[in-house]
Every structure is written in C-alpha cells, then in structure tokens.
Amino acid sequence: MKKVNVGVLGYGFVQSTFHLPCYNEIVEAEVLAIGGRRREAAEKVAKEFGIKKTYCGEDFIEKLCSDPEIDVIDVGLPNFLHLKAAEIAAENGKHVICEKPLARSVDEAKVMLRAVEKYGVIGCYAENQVFIPQIMRVKEMIQNGAIGEVFWVRSREAHFGPHSAWFWDPDLAGGGVLMDMGCHSVEVIRYLLEKKPMEANAWAATLVHDTKGEDNSLALIRYEDGELGQSENSWAAHGGLDLRYEIYGSEGAVFIDVTRETGIRAFTVAPEEKVGYIVEKAEVNKGWMYPIWREHELYGYLFELKHFISCIQKGEQPRETFMDGYIVNCMLDACYRSIETRKWEKIIIER
C-alpha cells in the first residue's frame, strides 16, 4: 500500500511539538511540504523535520493545497483560518485533517462539513484526547460493563493561558477557554457515554487575565438518558497543564490523571538549561515537577494520526470525522447561549 503524502499547514506549537514528531514515526506517511505565512519560520521547521518543500507568503494555503503530490492536508493553523484551509483543500481533492476546534462557530463548521462531503474527501477531526491510551482503555471498561451504567463524567483541563496572541481574541478564536479547551472535554465525555447530547447549562467569567474572552468556564451537558457531563476549564490555573477525568457508574468509578500521574516525579534546583522541557505550559523548571514522557504519544496524537493515515489509505471514515467536530461546535454554541441567558439551552444539531 502506497505511502500517504502529507502537506502540513502551520509551523507553530501544535505542529512542531505534536503532529510532526508523530509523522516521523508513522512509516505509512511522509510529510512532503509545509506551508506558512513567514518564510523564515517555515524553513526552520522544514529543516528540523526534513521536509522538502515550503510554501510561503499570503497565498501559502492555495499553493500547498494545489500541490499534485499531496494526498492530505493537515491543518494546524489558528482557528480563524480553519474554514478557508478546509474549503481550499477539499476543492483541490485533498483529504483534510483539521486540528480542534473544527471551527469558530456552528455556521463555519457546517460549511466545512458540507465541503468535504461535496468533494468526496475524508474529513478527519483531530480531537487527540479521545485517542489518549487511558481514555481508550476506560472506554473498553465502560463497554464491558465494568463500572455499570455511567451517569456522570467530570473533566478538568487547566493551565495559565495559551501561548499565542490570537487565542485571546474571541473574534479570531471563536471564544475563550471554553472554545479552546472545553472542546476537548465535551467531546471526550460524548465519546465515553455514546449518547446524544440534549441541553447545556454553562457559566464563564474573566477573573484573572486582561482579555476579551473568558478565562474560566464550567459547562454542564445533559444527555438523552439523563447522564451528565461536567467540563471545568481554566486559563488561570498555575502549575502547568492539569488534565483529569472522573467517570462514575452504578457499579464503580474510574479516575484518570494524564499530567500528574505520569510515573515520574522529580525535584531539581539545577540550571534551566540542564532541566530542559518538562510539560506543556510549565511555568517553572525548579522544585517538584512531573516530567512528561513522549508527550505526543501520552496525549494521544500518535494514535490519532496513525488512525487517520490508515483510514485515508483504506478510503474509510475515521473515528472522529468533521461531523463529530460539527457536533462539538453545536454543544459549545449551546453553552455560550446558556452563558448569556443563564438557562438550560437546547443543543441544536441540524444538517
């Protein structure tokens, strides 16, 4: 079976820290090209990962998507460019892998979904957390009835704020922390429950940072049989990335701590250059810490991209499609409406 040729859009954190290290380990894929607005940055990442082609300038999306050698476009751009990149890729007959959230709004997500359907390409929604090994193992336990009927899933994802300026502007990002990190937790909960989300009740506030978007949020989503998903998210929590899940069933419970229970606990007062990288969003390089092993694997990116590449080779739909990304936008839209009305809001999923 021939290799899948990948064109990567973006050279920032998500590509250089997560996606590109994964592709280096996926023998069925080869990254042939990278595209970005700034040539110097694109060429630096291309050199680091041995990528042959770079497409730069204002029309870098059009250039890369029209490359006849490329089979799939990996969109790791800021949220406000997802719609444009996915439409152009689909129009050029390329399959699309789009980093979360799919879009800034339900309307944008709907256009992206229709584009991949219209042009007959595969749309892969890159929600890495449903590919985290612990999450997949717990899904098996739930399906096997190990904890009975699940009735409540609680998630928490928090750190002290994003790494790029555009995240802080809701016009560019589509929202604040609820959009940025809430998109993870609501989809993981839906994946674990395998039920239809019905209504949402949410709270959000800007408590610490000087930003137009919310830096703290709490979202409750009620499912078709009364199950509850609880998503807590914060851009105002010190201590590095904190990612946890609690799953409660009629006959048991499961607790997942991805970033604290890594199997490594260290204490150091050595100079920063000797300590090196610790974990995403780490604020200190001294004292007690929890170093991450193979972060791109631990957070599910490696399993996610292996799965997507395999599906593209076989011409099959993946576990997470653009339809799933669209449903996430529908859930978040109901949450944002609830924040305004202070009432439970119906989750509207229309085609």
VOBA-1610 file (N, C-alpha, C; in pm, whole numbers, padded with zeros to 5 digits, always signed):
BEGIN
Met+00085-00120+00000Met+00000+00000+00000Met+00089+00124+00000Lys+00062+00218-00093Lys+00149+00335-00106Lys+00139+00427+00015Lys+00248+00500+00036Lys+00250+00596+00146Lys+00152+00709+00119Val+00105+00770+00229Val+00020+00888+00220Val+00109+01012+00229Asn+00102+01097+00127Asn+00181+01219+00124Asn+00105+01331+00194Val+00169+01389+00296Val+00104+01489+00380Val+00159+01628+00352Gly+00069+01725+00344Gly+00106+01866+00339Gly+00061+01931+00468Val+00154+01991+00541Val+00125+02048+00673Val+00108+02199+00662Leu-00005+02248+00709Leu-00030+02392+00715Leu-00007+02440+00858Gly+00090+02528+00874Gly+00125+02579+01006Gly+00256+02524+01055Tyr+00327+02604+01134Tyr+00457+02563+01187Tyr+00468+02595+01336Gly+00353+02621+01399Gly+00353+02660+01539Gly+00357+02541+01634Phe+00309+02566+01755Phe+00321+02472+01866Phe+00261+02336+01834Val+00139+02333+01783Val+00071+02205+01764Val+00141+02119+01659Gln+00197+02183+01556Gln+00267+02107+01453Gln+00406+02064+01499Ser+00484+02159+01550Ser+00623+02127+01582Ser+00638+02040+01707Thr+00543+02050+01801Thr+00553+01972+01924Thr+00479+01839+01917Phe+00371+01835+01839Phe+00287+01716+01839Phe+00277+01645+01704His+00223+01711+01602His+00195+01641+01477His+00322+01597+01404Leu+00417+01686+01387Leu+00535+01649+01309Leu+00619+01539+01376Pro+00640+01540+01508Pro+00709+01426+01570Pro+00635+01295+01548Cys+00501+01300+01541Cys+00424+01178+01514Cys+00451+01126+01374Tyr+00444+01216+01275Tyr+00466+01173+01137Tyr+00603+01110+01119Asn+00701+01154+01196Asn+00834+01093+01188Asn+00832+00946+01227Glu+00729+00905+01302Glu+00721+00767+01350Glu+00616+00684+01273Ile+00544+00747+01182Ile+00440+00677+01107Ile+00497+00641+00970Val+00534+00517+00951Val+00604+00477+00829Val+00513+00485+00707Glu+00381+00483+00728Glu+00286+00488+00615Glu+00266+00629+00563Ala+00326+00729+00630Ala+00307+00869+00590Ala+00440+00938+00565Glu+00437+01034+00476Glu+00555+01118+00451Glu+00511+01263+00436Val+00568+01350+00517Val+00538+01493+00506Val+00624+01550+00394Leu+00559+01586+00284Leu+00630+01637+00168Leu+00645+01788+00168Ala+00551+01859+00234Ala+00552+02005+00225Ala+00495+02067+00351Ile+00539+02188+00378Ile+00488+02267+00489Ile+00458+02406+00438Gly+00350+02465+00487Gly+00311+02598+00443Gly+00286+02692+00559Gly+00325+02817+00541Gly+00303+02920+00643Gly+00335+03057+00587Arg+00283+03159+00655Arg+00300+03295+00602Arg+00446+03341+00606Arg+00518+03312+00714Arg+00655+03363+00731Arg+00756+03259+00682Arg+00832+03296+00581Arg+00926+03203+00519Arg+01033+03155+00617Glu+01091+03245+00695Glu+01198+03207+00785Glu+01152+03100+00884Ala+01032+03118+00939Ala+00979+03021+01037Ala+00949+02888+00970Ala+00888+02893+00852Ala+00854+02770+00782Ala+00979+02691+00744Glu+01080+02760+00695Glu+01203+02692+00654Glu+01279+02634+00773Lys+01269+02700+00887Lys+01334+02648+01007Lys+01273+02515+01049Val+01139+02507+01050Val+01072+02383+01087Val+01094+02276+00979Ala+01094+02317+00853Ala+01118+02223+00743Ala+01255+02158+00757Lys+01353+02238+00792Lys+01489+02184+00810Lys+01494+02088+00928Glu+01428+02124+01036Glu+01431+02042+01157Glu+01371+01904+01132Phe+01263+01897+01050Phe+01193+01771+01029Phe+01218+01711+00891Gly+01312+01766+00816Gly+01349+01707+00687Gly+01240+01716+00582Ile+01166+01827+00581Ile+01057+01846+00484Ile+01113+01914+00359Lys+01084+01856+00242Lys+01148+01901+00118Lys+01095+02034+00065Lys+00965+02057+00075Lys+00904+02175+00013Lys+00848+02271+00117Thr+00860+02400+00089Thr+00795+02502+00171Thr+00715+02594+00080Tyr+00595+02628+00126Tyr+00509+02724+00057Tyr+00481+02840+00151Cys+00519+02959+00110Cys+00512+03075+00199Cys+00443+03193+00130Gly+00419+03299+00208Gly+00355+03419+00155Gly+00206+03422+00186Glu+00138+03524+00138Glu-00003+03543+00167Glu-00091+03430+00112Asp-00048+03368+00002Asp-00128+03263-00060Asp-00072+03123-00034Phe-00011+03104+00083Phe+00053+02974+00113Phe-00048+02861+00117Ile-00171+02889+00158Ile-00272+02783+00164Ile-00304+02733+00023Glu-00330+02826-00068Glu-00361+02791-00206Glu-00244+02714-00271Lys-00123+02760-00246Lys-00006+02696-00305Lys+00010+02551-00259Leu+00002+02529-00129Leu+00023+02394-00078Leu-00091+02301-00119Cys-00214+02352-00113Cys-00330+02266-00144Cys-00337+02228-00292Ser-00269+02302-00378Ser-00271+02270-00520Ser-00153+02183-00563Asp-00067+02145-00469Asp+00046+02058-00499Asp-00007+01920-00539Pro+00020+01874-00660Pro-00037+01747-00707Pro+00016+01624-00635Glu+00128+01637-00565Glu+00185+01521-00495Glu+00119+01496-00359Ile+00047+01595-00309Ile-00009+01587-00175Ile-00142+01511-00175Asp-00158+01419-00078Asp-00283+01344-00063Asp-00374+01403+00045Val-00314+01452+00153Val-00393+01501+00267Val-00330+01629+00321Ile-00416+01721+00360Ile-00371+01847+00420Ile-00396+01842+00570Asp-00292+01865+00647Asp-00301+01870+00793Asp-00309+02016+00834Val-00426+02059+00884Val-00449+02199+00918Val-00418+02222+01065Gly-00305+02287+01090Gly-00266+02324+01226Gly-00253+02474+01238Leu-00346+02545+01178Leu-00347+02692+01175Leu-00438+02747+01283Pro-00430+02878+01311Pro-00524+02940+01405Pro-00669+02917+01361Asn-00759+02919+01457Asn-00899+02885+01432Asn-00962+02963+01318Phe-00926+03092+01304Phe-00990+03176+01202Phe-00950+03138+01060Leu-00854+03046+01044Leu-00813+03001+00911Leu-00860+02859+00879His-00925+02794+00974His-00968+02655+00952His-01066+02643+00835Leu-01166+02730+00830Leu-01267+02724+00725Leu-01203+02741+00588Lys-01122+02844+00572Lys-01057+02870+00443Lys-00971+02753+00401Ala-00889+02702+00492Ala-00797+02594+00459Ala-00872+02466+00420Ala-00977+02432+00496Ala-01052+02310+00468Ala-01125+02319+00334Glu-01183+02434+00305Glu-01255+02450+00177Glu-01160+02439+00059Ile-01045+02507+00067Ile-00950+02504-00045Ile-00893+02365-00062Ala-00863+02298+00049Ala-00810+02161+00041Ala-00912+02068-00026Ala-01036+02075+00019Ala-01141+01989-00037Ala-01163+02017-00185Glu-01165+02144-00222Glu-01184+02182-00363Glu-01074+02124-00451Asn-00955+02107-00392Asn-00842+02051-00466Asn-00835+01899-00455Gly-00940+01838-00399Gly-00945+01693-00389Gly-00856+01633-00283Lys-00817+01713-00184Lys-00730+01662-00078Lys-00814+01621+00043His-00777+01512+00106His-00835+01478+00235His-00787+01581+00336Val-00860+01596+00447Val-00828+01702+00543Val-00822+01647+00685Ile-00714+01680+00755Ile-00703+01659+00899Ile-00705+01797+00962Cys-00805+01827+01043Cys-00816+01962+01100Cys-00806+01956+01251Glu-00713+02032+01305Glu-00694+02040+01449Glu-00818+02102+01516Lys-00840+02065+01640Lys-00956+02116+01714Lys-00941+02265+01745Pro-01052+02339+01774Pro-01189+02302+01739Pro-01204+02308+01588Leu-01305+02240+01534Leu-01320+02239+01389Leu-01334+02380+01336Ala-01414+02462+01404Ala-01442+02597+01355Ala-01472+02690+01471Arg-01487+02819+01438Arg-01520+02919+01541Arg-01669+02919+01576Ser-01750+02860+01490Ser-01894+02866+01510Ser-01962+02748+01442Val-02088+02729+01475Val-02168+02624+01411Val-02177+02648+01261Asp-02200+02771+01221Asp-02214+02802+01078Asp-02087+02769+01000Glu-01971+02804+01055Glu-01845+02770+00988Glu-01826+02619+00982Ala-01854+02551+01091Ala-01838+02405+01095Ala-01927+02338+00992Lys-02049+02391+00974Lys-02142+02333+00878Lys-02089+02347+00736Val-02030+02462+00704Val-01972+02483+00571Val-01856+02386+00547Met-01773+02365+00648Met-01660+02274+00635Met-01707+02130+00615Leu-01809+02091+00689Leu-01865+01957+00674Leu-01921+01936+00534Arg-01993+02034+00485Arg-02051+02023+00351Arg-01943+02019+00243Ala-01830+02088+00266Ala-01723+02091+00167Ala-01661+01953+00148Val-01631+01883+00260Val-01568+01751+00243Val-01668+01652+00183Glu-01796+01669+00214Glu-01897+01581+00157Glu-01917+01609+00008Lys-01918+01735-00028Lys-01939+01774-00168Lys-01829+01720-00258Tyr-01704+01729-00213Tyr-01591+01690-00298Tyr-01545+01545-00273Gly-01616+01475-00187Gly-01587+01333-00167Gly-01454+01302-00104Val-01408+01390-00017Val-01281+01366+00052Val-01310+01331+00198Ile-01212+01275+00265Ile-01227+01234+00405Ile-01190+01352+00496Gly-01280+01386+00586Gly-01255+01492+00684Gly-01227+01430+00820Cys-01105+01448+00869Cys-01064+01392+00998Cys-01061+01504+01102Tyr-01140+01490+01207Tyr-01143+01590+01314Tyr-01040+01551+01419Ala-00936+01632+01434Ala-00822+01597+01518Ala-00847+01631+01665Glu-00932+01551+01728Glu-00954+01559+01873Glu-00867+01453+01938Asn-00747+01494+01977Asn-00647+01398+02022Asn-00685+01325+02150Gln-00764+01389+02236Gln-00787+01329+02368Gln-00870+01200+02363Val-00951+01181+02261Val-01024+01053+02252Val-00930+00940+02209Phe-00805+00974+02175Phe-00704+00873+02141Phe-00600+00857+02251Ile-00618+00926+02364Ile-00529+00905+02478Ile-00543+00760+02525Pro-00433+00687+02545Pro-00443+00545+02580Pro-00533+00517+02700Gln-00523+00601+02805Gln-00606+00579+02924Gln-00754+00596+02892Ile-00786+00694+02806Ile-00925+00718+02769Ile-00979+00599+02690Met-00900+00547+02596Met-00944+00433+02517Met-00961+00308+02604Arg-00874+00292+02702Arg-00885+00175+02792Arg-01011+00185+02877Val-01040+00304+02926Val-01161+00323+03006Val-01286+00302+02921Lys-01280+00343+02794Lys-01394+00320+02704Lys-01423+00169+02696Glu-01318+00087+02687Glu-01336-00058+02685Glu-01403-00106+02813Met-01358-00053+02927Met-01415-00093+03055Met-01563-00059+03061Ile-01599+00059+03013Ile-01740+00100+03013Ile-01822+00008+02924Gln-01770-00019+02803Gln-01842-00106+02710Gln-01858-00247+02765Asn-01762-00292+02846Asn-01768-00426+02905Asn-01855-00430+03031Gly-01903-00314+03073Gly-01988-00308+03192Gly-01913-00310+03323Ala-01784-00279+03322Ala-01701-00290+03442Ala-01742-00194+03553Ile-01803-00081+03519Ile-01847+00012+03624Ile-01998+00036+03616Gly-02068-00056+03552Gly-02213-00044+03543Gly-02257+00064+03446Glu-02371+00126+03475Glu-02425+00233+03391Glu-02363+00366+03431Val-02294+00429+03338Val-02230+00557+03367Val-02336+00667+03371Phe-02331+00747+03478Phe-02430+00853+03492Phe-02369+00993+03504Trp-02238+01000+03529Trp-02175+01131+03547Trp-02029+01121+03504Val-01986+01213+03419Val-01845+01222+03382Val-01799+01365+03407Arg-01693+01378+03484Arg-01638+01510+03518Arg-01499+01523+03456Ser-01473+01636+03394Ser-01341+01660+03336Ser-01287+01794+03384Arg-01156+01802+03390Arg-01091+01931+03421Arg-00966+01944+03336Glu-00955+02054+03264Glu-00833+02087+03191Glu-00800+02232+03219Ala-00679+02255+03268Ala-00644+02390+03313Ala-00495+02415+03298His-00461+02540+03273His-00323+02591+03281His-00332+02742+03291Phe-00220+02813+03276Phe-00224+02958+03300Phe-00236+03040+03172Gly-00281+02979+03066Gly-00310+03059+02947Gly-00235+03011+02824Pro-00292+03039+02706Pro-00235+02992+02579Pro-00108+03064+02541His-00042+03008+02439His+00092+03051+02401His+00095+03153+02287Ser-00016+03172+02216Ser-00019+03263+02102Ser-00124+03373+02123Ala-00096+03492+02071Ala-00181+03608+02097Ala-00323+03592+02044Trp-00340+03521+01931Trp-00472+03514+01870Trp-00573+03441+01958Phe-00526+03351+02046Phe-00618+03280+02135Phe-00698+03376+02223Trp-00639+03491+02256Trp-00700+03583+02349Trp-00809+03669+02284Asp-00822+03660+02153Asp-00921+03742+02081Asp-01036+03652+02035Pro-01155+03666+02096Pro-01267+03579+02059Pro-01307+03590+01912Asp-01282+03704+01849Asp-01314+03717+01707Asp-01229+03623+01623Leu-01105+03600+01665Leu-01015+03512+01592Leu-01028+03366+01636Ala-01052+03346+01765Ala-01056+03210+01820Ala-01195+03150+01825Gly-01298+03234+01825Gly-01435+03185+01837Gly-01487+03186+01979Gly-01401+03219+02075Gly-01437+03221+02217Gly-01311+03223+02299Gly-01326+03200+02429Gly-01212+03196+02519Gly-01176+03054+02556Val-01157+03030+02686Val-01112+02898+02731Val-01214+02788+02704Leu-01342+02822+02703Leu-01444+02722+02674Leu-01428+02668+02532Met-01397+02754+02437Met-01374+02711+02300Met-01240+02638+02288Asp-01138+02690+02353Asp-01003+02636+02339Asp-00988+02498+02403Met-01035+02484+02526Met-01015+02358+02598Met-01146+02283+02625Gly-01255+02358+02634Gly-01383+02292+02652Gly-01418+02201+02536Cys-01368+02234+02417Cys-01393+02148+02300Cys-01337+02009+02322His-01226+01998+02394His-01170+01866+02427His-01266+01789+02517Ser-01298+01849+02630Ser-01367+01774+02734Ser-01509+01736+02696Val-01580+01823+02625Val-01717+01785+02588Val-01718+01669+02490Glu-01616+01662+02404Glu-01612+01552+02307Glu-01566+01421+02371Val-01471+01428+02464Val-01430+01306+02533Val-01547+01248+02611Ile-01623+01333+02677Ile-01739+01285+02753Ile-01841+01222+02660Arg-01870+01286+02547Arg-01964+01230+02449Arg-01913+01096+02397Tyr-01782+01086+02373Tyr-01720+00961+02326Tyr-01737+00849+02430Leu-01719+00882+02557Leu-01730+00780+02662Leu-01874+00737+02682Leu-01967+00831+02675Leu-02108+00798+02700Leu-02177+00735+02580Glu-02135+00774+02459Glu-02201+00727+02337Glu-02352+00756+02339Lys-02386+00873+02385Lys-02525+00916+02392Lys-02540+01051+02322Lys-02665+01086+02291Lys-02693+01213+02224Lys-02699+01327+02327Pro-02621+01434+02306Pro-02628+01549+02396Pro-02755+01629+02370Met-02827+01665+02477Met-02959+01726+02461Met-02963+01875+02496Glu-02902+01913+02609Glu-02908+02052+02652Glu-02787+02088+02736Ala-02760+02219+02744Ala-02640+02267+02812Ala-02672+02382+02907Asn-02596+02387+03014Asn-02604+02498+03110Asn-02461+02535+03144Ala-02423+02660+03123Ala-02282+02696+03138Ala-02264+02830+03208Trp-02147+02845+03267Trp-02103+02969+03332Trp-01963+03000+03279Ala-01934+03128+03264Ala-01799+03169+03224Ala-01773+03309+03277Ala-01645+03337+03302Ala-01607+03469+03352Ala-01460+03495+03320Thr-01426+03623+03319Thr-01286+03665+03306Thr-01242+03711+03444Leu-01162+03628+03511Leu-01131+03651+03652Leu-00987+03697+03677Val-00896+03664+03589Val-00754+03690+03615Val-00688+03771+03504His-00705+03729+03379His-00633+03792+03269His-00710+03911+03212Asp-00636+04004+03155Asp-00695+04118+03085Asp-00723+04076+02941Thr-00836+04015+02919Thr-00869+03960+02788Thr-01017+03973+02761Lys-01054+03977+02634Lys-01195+03990+02597Lys-01271+03859+02613Gly-01201+03748+02609Gly-01265+03618+02622Gly-01259+03567+02764Glu-01343+03469+02795Glu-01346+03411+02929Glu-01218+03334+02958Asp-01168+03345+03082Asp-01050+03267+03120Asp-01086+03154+03217Asn-01214+03142+03254Asn-01263+03031+03334Asn-01402+02993+03287Ser-01432+02864+03286Ser-01566+02822+03243Ser-01604+02692+03310Leu-01735+02672+03322Leu-01792+02549+03372Leu-01912+02516+03285Ala-01912+02398+03224Ala-02020+02359+03134Ala-02080+02227+03179Leu-02213+02224+03186Leu-02287+02102+03214Leu-02366+02065+03090Ile-02352+01941+03046Ile-02429+01893+02930Ile-02507+01770+02972Arg-02638+01775+02949Arg-02726+01664+02984Arg-02753+01581+02859Tyr-02747+01449+02877Tyr-02761+01356+02765Tyr-02900+01292+02763Glu-02925+01215+02659Glu-03061+01167+02629Glu-03124+01082+02739Asp-03044+01012+02817Asp-03098+00929+02924Asp-03069+00988+03062Gly-03042+01117+03067Gly-03022+01186+03193Gly-02878+01192+03241Glu-02783+01131+03168Glu-02642+01136+03208Glu-02593+01282+03204Leu-02495+01310+03288Leu-02442+01446+03297Leu-02293+01450+03264Gly-02255+01541+03178Gly-02115+01570+03151Gly-02080+01704+03213Gln-01972+01707+03291Gln-01929+01829+03361Gln-01789+01866+03315Ser-01774+01983+03254Ser-01645+02025+03199Ser-01597+02152+03268Glu-01484+02142+03336Glu-01423+02258+03401Glu-01298+02296+03323Asn-01287+02424+03289Asn-01172+02469+03212Asn-01120+02603+03264Ser-00988+02619+03263Ser-00930+02743+03314Ser-00802+02780+03242Trp-00791+02911+03214Trp-00665+02971+03170Trp-00599+03047+03285Ala-00642+03019+03407Ala-00594+03097+03521Ala-00539+03009+03633Ala-00505+02885+03599Ala-00458+02789+03698Ala-00307+02770+03685His-00234+02803+03789His-00088+02784+03788His-00052+02637+03804Gly+00070+02604+03762Gly+00123+02469+03785Gly+00138+02385+03662Gly+00125+02444+03543Gly+00137+02365+03420Gly+00006+02296+03386Leu+00004+02225+03275Leu-00117+02160+03228Leu-00169+02058+03329Asp-00298+02069+03360Asp-00365+01978+03452Asp-00481+01916+03376Leu-00475+01786+03350Leu-00575+01718+03268Leu-00624+01594+03340Arg-00754+01596+03380Arg-00810+01487+03460Arg-00951+01451+03415Tyr-00988+01326+03436Tyr-01124+01279+03411Tyr-01169+01189+03526Glu-01296+01201+03562Glu-01358+01115+03661Glu-01485+01058+03599Ile-01500+00926+03602Ile-01616+00861+03542Ile-01687+00781+03651Tyr-01813+00812+03674Tyr-01890+00749+03781Tyr-02001+00661+03722Gly-02004+00535+03765Gly-02105+00441+03719Gly-02181+00381+03835Ser-02286+00306+03804Ser-02370+00245+03907Ser-02297+00137+03985Glu-02187+00084+03929Glu-02113-00023+03995Glu-01964+00006+04010Gly-01927+00131+03998Gly-01785+00164+04014Gly-01752+00303+03964Ala-01625+00334+03967Ala-01577+00465+03921Ala-01435+00451+03869Val-01397+00542+03781Val-01262+00543+03723Val-01207+00684+03731Phe-01078+00695+03764Phe-01013+00826+03773Phe-00890+00826+03682Ile-00881+00926+03597Ile-00770+00940+03503Ile-00699+01073+03529Asp-00568+01067+03550Asp-00488+01188+03568Asp-00371+01180+03470Val-00385+01244+03357Val-00289+01230+03248Val-00159+01302+03276Thr-00165+01415+03347Thr-00047+01501+03360Thr+00022+01496+03496Arg-00041+01437+03596Arg+00022+01430+03728Arg+00070+01289+03762Glu-00008+01189+03719Glu+00028+01050+03747Glu+00101+00991+03626Thr+00214+01050+03590Thr+00288+01007+03471Thr+00390+00898+03500Gly+00409+00867+03628Gly+00510+00769+03666Gly+00645+00833+03694Ile+00655+00964+03676Ile+00781+01034+03703Ile+00751+01154+03795Arg+00822+01160+03907Arg+00815+01275+03997Arg+00957+01313+04030Ala+00994+01438+04003Ala+01134+01478+04019Ala+01144+01608+04098Phe+01260+01625+04162Phe+01291+01751+04231Phe+01428+01796+04183Thr+01440+01924+04148Thr+01568+01974+04099Thr+01585+02122+04130Val+01711+02160+04151Val+01748+02301+04161Val+01857+02333+04057Ala+01873+02242+03960Ala+01975+02260+03857Ala+01938+02377+03765Pro+02035+02434+03693Pro+02007+02542+03598Pro+01905+02498+03492Glu+01827+02592+03442Glu+01719+02562+03349Glu+01766+02487+03226Glu+01885+02524+03173Glu+01933+02460+03050Glu+01964+02311+03071Lys+01987+02270+03196Lys+02011+02130+03224Lys+01881+02052+03243Val+01776+02120+03286Val+01648+02054+03313Val+01574+02024+03184Gly+01572+02122+03091Gly+01505+02101+02963Gly+01354+02107+02973Tyr+01288+02049+02873Tyr+01142+02053+02861Tyr+01078+01963+02967Ile+00976+02014+03034Ile+00908+01938+03139Ile+00771+01892+03093Val+00684+01987+03062Val+00547+01956+03023Val+00489+02080+02956Glu+00386+02059+02875Glu+00319+02171+02811Glu+00272+02273+02915Lys+00297+02401+02888Lys+00256+02514+02973Lys+00323+02515+03109Ala+00436+02446+03125Ala+00508+02450+03253Ala+00553+02593+03282Glu+00542+02635+03408Glu+00579+02771+03445Glu+00714+02779+03516Val+00761+02666+03567Val+00888+02665+03640Val+00972+02547+03597Asn+01103+02558+03618Asn+01196+02449+03588Asn+01276+02409+03712Lys+01220+02440+03830Lys+01286+02403+03955Lys+01182+02353+04054Gly+01231+02282+04157Gly+01140+02229+04259Gly+01080+02098+04215Trp+00963+02065+04274Trp+00895+01941+04239Trp+00826+01955+04105Met+00837+01852+04023Met+00776+01856+03890Met+00745+01715+03842Tyr+00662+01709+03738Tyr+00616+01581+03681Tyr+00653+01577+03533Pro+00776+01538+03501Pro+00817+01537+03360Pro+00733+01442+03276Ile+00703+01485+03154Ile+00622+01406+03062Ile+00713+01319+02975Trp+00673+01194+02955Trp+00744+01108+02861Trp+00669+01106+02728Arg+00740+01128+02620Arg+00682+01121+02485Arg+00544+01187+02480Glu+00544+01317+02500Glu+00419+01393+02512Glu+00325+01371+02395His+00381+01360+02274His+00297+01341+02155His+00226+01206+02157Glu+00281+01110+02232Glu+00214+00981+02248Glu+00119+00983+02367Leu+00163+01037+02479Leu+00083+01039+02601Leu-00050+01110+02580Tyr-00050+01218+02501Tyr-00173+01295+02479Tyr-00257+01241+02363Gly-00216+01130+02304Gly-00297+01064+02203Gly-00270+01103+02059Tyr-00182+01198+02033Tyr-00160+01246+01897Tyr-00107+01136+01805Leu-00016+01053+01856Leu+00043+00948+01773Leu-00062+00848+01729Phe-00147+00804+01821Phe-00252+00708+01789Phe-00356+00770+01696Glu-00386+00898+01720Glu-00481+00971+01636Glu-00434+00977+01491Leu-00311+01021+01469Leu-00262+01039+01332Leu-00235+00905+01263Lys-00192+00804+01338Lys-00180+00670+01279Lys-00315+00622+01228His-00418+00645+01309His-00554+00604+01271His-00599+00679+01146Phe-00579+00811+01143Phe-00621+00891+01027Phe-00551+00846+00900Ile-00420+00825+00908Ile-00343+00784+00790Ile-00391+00647+00742Ser-00418+00555+00833Ser-00468+00423+00796Ser-00603+00434+00726Cys-00692+00520+00777Cys-00824+00537+00715Cys-00813+00596+00575Ile-00721+00691+00558Ile-00702+00753+00426Ile-00647+00650+00328Gln-00554+00565+00373Gln-00502+00459+00286Gln-00613+00365+00240Lys-00706+00334+00330Lys-00812+00237+00301Lys-00937+00301+00242Gly-00943+00435+00242Gly-01063+00503+00194Gly-01180+00490+00289Glu-01151+00480+00420Glu-01255+00463+00521Glu-01273+00590+00603Gln-01392+00606+00661Gln-01417+00719+00751Gln-01350+00691+00886Pro-01289+00792+00948Pro-01222+00773+01077Pro-01319+00775+01194Arg-01266+00747+01312Arg-01346+00752+01435Arg-01398+00893+01462Glu-01316+00992+01433Glu-01355+01133+01454Glu-01359+01201+01317Thr-01480+01234+01274Thr-01499+01296+01144Thr-01535+01444+01160Phe-01551+01512+01047Phe-01596+01651+01053Phe-01736+01660+01113Met-01815+01554+01101Met-01947+01553+01165Met-01932+01561+01316Asp-01836+01488+01371Asp-01810+01494+01515Asp-01765+01633+01556Gly-01677+01694+01475Gly-01633+01830+01503Gly-01748+01929+01499Tyr-01840+01907+01405Tyr-01959+01993+01394Tyr-02046+01979+01519Ile-02064+01856+01569Ile-02144+01835+01690Ile-02079+01904+01810Val-01947+01902+01817Val-01877+01975+01924Val-01911+02124+01917Asn-01907+02181+01798Asn-01944+02323+01784Asn-02089+02347+01825Cys-02176+02252+01797Cys-02317+02265+01838Cys-02329+02265+01990Met-02253+02178+02057Met-02255+02174+02203Met-02201+02304+02263Leu-02090+02352+02208Leu-02031+02475+02260Leu-02120+02596+02233Asp-02188+02596+02117Asp-02280+02704+02085Asp-02392+02712+02190Ala-02445+02596+02229Ala-02548+02594+02333Ala-02493+02644+02466Cys-02368+02609+02496Cys-02304+02657+02619Cys-02293+02810+02619Tyr-02248+02865+02508Tyr-02234+03012+02502Tyr-02370+03081+02509Arg-02474+03021+02450Arg-02608+03078+02463Arg-02655+03073+02608Ser-02622+02964+02677Ser-02661+02949+02816Ser-02591+03052+02905Ile-02467+03082+02874Ile-02393+03183+02950Ile-02467+03317+02944Glu-02524+03348+02828Glu-02598+03474+02811Glu-02735+03469+02877Thr-02807+03359+02861Thr-02945+03352+02911Thr-02954+03305+03056Arg-02847+03239+03105Arg-02845+03181+03239Arg-02954+03076+03256Lys-02979+03004+03147Lys-03077+02897+03146Lys-03019+02776+03073Trp-03085+02660+03092Trp-03052+02544+03009Trp-03092+02576+02865Glu-03002+02546+02772Glu-03027+02571+02630Glu-03021+02440+02552Lys-03114+02423+02461Lys-03118+02304+02379Lys-02997+02298+02286Ile-02940+02179+02272Ile-02831+02159+02176Ile-02893+02125+02042Ile-02876+02214+01946Ile-02941+02200+01815Ile-02840+02145+01715Ile-02866+02024+01666Ile-02778+01959+01567Ile-02859+01942+01439Glu-02835+02028+01343Glu-02909+02026+01217Glu-02811+02011+01101Arg-02855+01949+00993Arg-02772+01937+00872Arg-02815+02038+00767
//
